[in-house]
Amino acid sequence: MYETQCPQCKAAMIRDEYEGVEIERCEKCGGLWITQPNLTMIIRRRIERFTPEVIAQARKMVRERKMPDTESARLLLCPDCGKKLPAFLYNYSSGIVLNRCAQGHGVFLDPGELELVQAHTELLEAAMDGLFTTYVENPAAVFDSPAKAENIALTPAEREAAADWRETPPSVKERFLSWLDKLLD
């Protein structure tokens, strides 16, 4: 049987479960090796509850939004193919640095990063839900002039269809993102 070697400390990793999803955990350094589909499943689930400290750390990292030099200099190798695991910022602006195999074998997370990724995703979704609700109910409320909001206002039928972001038709999502762009200009 093939034993996965930890990209961080080279110790053998053990198979484990997190929120009912298979992961590999290093008993020595606490690092995690997770396939991309399994990471996506974990992120979508809402089983784990986070401490106020984890939530505060996730918020703090969003404000930093940068890749520390030490992260890009780390040499971690994929336990499956042996190629370098480049560092990347999870969700582009989270401030959470993960390492992903370019061949798609998996993602390496340092101790505590999985919880940060989950907390960040939940915070982002809550913010998007709040912005989306404002957009659906009264987009003009956030602009300094009604003319700016005029061409992005939803019809009554679109407002009804937009009750839930995940169920919203793509055309409404596009208009929401257009509204968000104008709001951020």
N, C-alpha and C positions, 0 to 999 in steps of 0.2 A: 504494500500500500504506500502511495506517495505521501510524504509528509511535507507540508508547506513550511518554508523557512521564513521567518520574520524579516521583512525588508530593513527594519531599523537595527535590530541587535543580532540577527541571524539565528536566534533560538527557534526550536520547533514550535509551531503554532498548534493549538488544539481547536477542534471543531466545537462550536458552541451555538446557542440560539439567542437571539435578541428580538423581542416582540414576535416570537414564533417564526423568525426568519434565520436561515443558516448564515453564520459568519465564522471567521477564524480569528482566534484571539491569542495573543502572545502572553504567556504567563509571566514572562520575565519583565518586559517593558510596558505591557498593557496595550500595545498597538493592535489595530484591527485590520484585517484583510477582508474585503467584501466585494462581491461581484456587483457590477453596475445595476443589473436588474434587482438584486436583493437590496441594495442601498435605496433604490427608488421605492421599493415596497415598504421599507422601514420608514422612509420619510412621509409616505402617504398615510401611514397608520397613526392613530392618535391614542396609543395605549400608555406610553410613558408620560408622567407628569414631571415638570421641571421645577427645581428650587428657584427661589427669587435670585439667587446668585448666578445660576446658569443663564437665566433670562437677562439679567443685568450685563453679564459678560457678552452675550450675543448682541445686545444693543450697542455696547461699547465697541465691539469689533466692527460693526457696520460704520460707525463714525470714523474708524481708522482707515478702512478700505485700501490697504496697501499690502504688498508682498514684502515681508522682511528679507533683507539680504541673506540672512542665515538660511532661510527656507530654499531660496533658489540655488544656494551653494551646496545643499545636502545631496549626497549621492545615495539614493535608494534604488534598489533594483527589483524588478518584478519577480516574484517567486515562481511564476509560470514560464516566462520567456527569457528572463535574465536581462532585459533591456531596462534602461533608466526610467524611473517613474518621475516625470516632470511635475513640478509643483504648479498648482493653479488656485485661483480664488474661487471658492464655491459660490455659485450664483453671481459671479462677476463682481459684486460689490459688497459681499458679506464680511470681508476681512478674515474669513476662515480659510486657511490654507490646507489643501488636501494634496495627495499625490496620486495620479491616475496613470495606468498603463495605456500607452498610445495604441496598443494592439487590442485593447478592450478586455483584458483579463480581469481587471479589478481596480479597486481604489484602496489606498492605505490611509488610515486615520490614526493620528496620535491619540493617546488617552484623553477622553473628554470631548473630542471633536465631534463624535456622532451626536451627542446630546446638544452641542452647539448648533450643528446643522439642523437638527429637528426644531430646536427653539427658534432659530432664525427663520425657518420656513413658516412656522406657525405665526410668528410676528408679522412677516411679510404678507401672508394671506389675510390676516386680520386688518392690516393697513389697506390692502387692496379692496377688501370687502367694504371698508368704511368709505374709501374714495369712490368706489363703484356705486354705493348707495347714494352718496351726494350727487354723483353724475346722473343717476336715474331719476332722482326726485327733483333736483333743481340745479342743473349745471351752471346757471347764471349766477348762483349765489357766491361762487368763488372768483368770479371775474369782476374787474373794476368797471366794466361797461357791458350792458346786455348785448351789444352788437358783437362782441367777441364770442359769445356763447350761442348766438343765433343759429349758425349753420351746423352746430353739433347737437342741438336739442333732439331728444327722442320723441317719436310719435307715441300716442297712447298704446298702440299695439306692441311697439318695441319695449316700452316700459313694462308692460305685462310679461313679455317674453324674457325680460332681463331680471327676473326675480332672484335668480341665483347665477353667480359668475360662471360656475362650471357648466351650467346648462344654457348659457347665453349664446345666441347665434353669432357666428364669426363676424357678420357685418356690424353688429352692435359692438362687439369687442374692438373692432377696428376703429369705430367712431369714438369709443371710450379712450383708446390709446392716442387718437388724434387730439381729443380733449385734454388728456394728460400732458401731451407735448406742448400744447398752447398754454396750459397752466404753468408749466415749468419754464416757458420762454421769458 
